[in-house]
Amino acid sequence: MARPKIEINGEEVEKLATFGMTNREIGEFVGASEATIGRRFASETRKGRASLHKSLRRKQTEVALSGNVTMLIWLGKNMLDQSDKQEIRGSEEAPLVLKIVRASHAANSDQ
């Protein structure tokens, strides 16, 4: 005989997901298993987390546009595919060769 179905409010599940709660945490809060939340409320948790992501992006953009240089750089790298370029070039005729010298080896060669 199957267990009786737990009555859970889908709107409450969605709201909890907007706070960033995992399915496990939501399940603990409403008295259900993580699997039950994932199975019965996938749409609600997806919608709630999408709302959270939208709010976070909006706030990050506000902070960046208010002059926060660190946030401007971070958003540039993550949303605009910008990066700090570090190029090392050698001559086409003589390729660049990197030599790794260990500290103990360098100290012994001085003696």
C-alpha positions in Angstrom: 0.0 0.0 0.0 1.4 3.4 -1.0 1.9 6.2 1.5 -0.7 9.0 1.4 0.3 11.9 -0.8 1.7 14.9 1.2 -0.2 18.1 0.5 2.4 20.7 -0.4 1.7 24.2 -1.7 3.5 24.7 -5.1 3.6 28.5 -4.6 5.4 28.0 -1.3 7.9 25.7 -3.0 8.5 28.3 -5.7 9.0 31.0 -3.1 11.5 28.9 -1.2 13.4 28.3 -4.4 13.6 32.1 -4.9 15.6 32.2 -1.7 18.2 29.8 -3.2 17.1 26.8 -1.2 18.0 23.4 -2.6 15.4 20.7 -3.2 16.7 19.0 0.0 16.3 22.1 2.0 12.8 22.8 0.6 11.9 19.1 1.4 13.1 19.5 5.0 11.1 22.7 5.3 7.8 21.3 4.0 8.2 17.7 5.4 8.9 15.9 2.2 11.9 14.1 0.6 14.3 15.8 -1.8 13.1 13.3 -4.5 9.4 14.3 -4.0 10.3 18.0 -4.4 12.3 17.2 -7.6 9.6 15.0 -9.0 6.4 16.9 -8.2 7.7 20.5 -8.2 10.4 20.7 -10.9 8.5 23.5 -12.7 8.1 25.6 -9.5 11.7 25.2 -8.4 13.0 26.0 -11.9 10.8 29.2 -12.0 11.8 30.2 -8.5 15.5 29.8 -9.2 15.2 31.7 -12.5 13.6 34.6 -10.5 16.5 34.5 -8.1 19.1 34.6 -10.9 17.2 37.5 -12.5 17.3 39.5 -9.3 21.0 38.8 -8.7 21.9 39.9 -12.3 19.8 43.0 -11.9 21.6 43.9 -8.6 25.0 43.1 -10.0 24.4 45.4 -12.9 23.2 48.2 -10.5 26.3 47.8 -8.4 28.6 47.8 -11.5 26.9 50.9 -13.1 27.1 52.8 -9.8 30.8 52.7 -10.3 32.0 49.5 -8.6 35.1 48.7 -10.7 35.5 45.2 -9.5 31.9 44.3 -10.5 32.4 46.0 -13.9 35.4 43.8 -14.5 33.7 40.7 -13.3 30.6 41.3 -15.4 32.8 42.1 -18.4 34.6 38.8 -18.1 31.5 36.7 -17.4 28.8 38.4 -19.6 30.9 39.9 -22.4 33.6 37.3 -22.8 36.3 39.9 -22.0 39.6 38.7 -20.5 43.0 39.7 -19.3 45.3 38.7 -22.1 48.8 37.5 -21.3 50.8 36.9 -24.4 54.3 35.6 -24.6 55.8 35.7 -28.1 59.0 34.3 -29.6 60.5 34.9 -32.9 59.2 32.8 -35.8 62.7 31.7 -36.6 63.6 30.8 -33.0 60.7 29.5 -30.9 60.3 30.7 -27.3 61.9 28.2 -24.9 61.0 28.3 -21.2 63.5 26.8 -18.8 62.4 25.8 -15.3 65.2 26.2 -12.7 64.6 24.7 -9.3 65.8 26.7 -6.3 68.0 23.8 -4.9 69.7 23.3 -8.3 70.4 27.0 -8.7 71.9 27.2 -5.2 74.2 24.2 -5.9 75.4 25.6 -9.2 76.8 28.7 -7.4 79.2 26.5 -5.4 
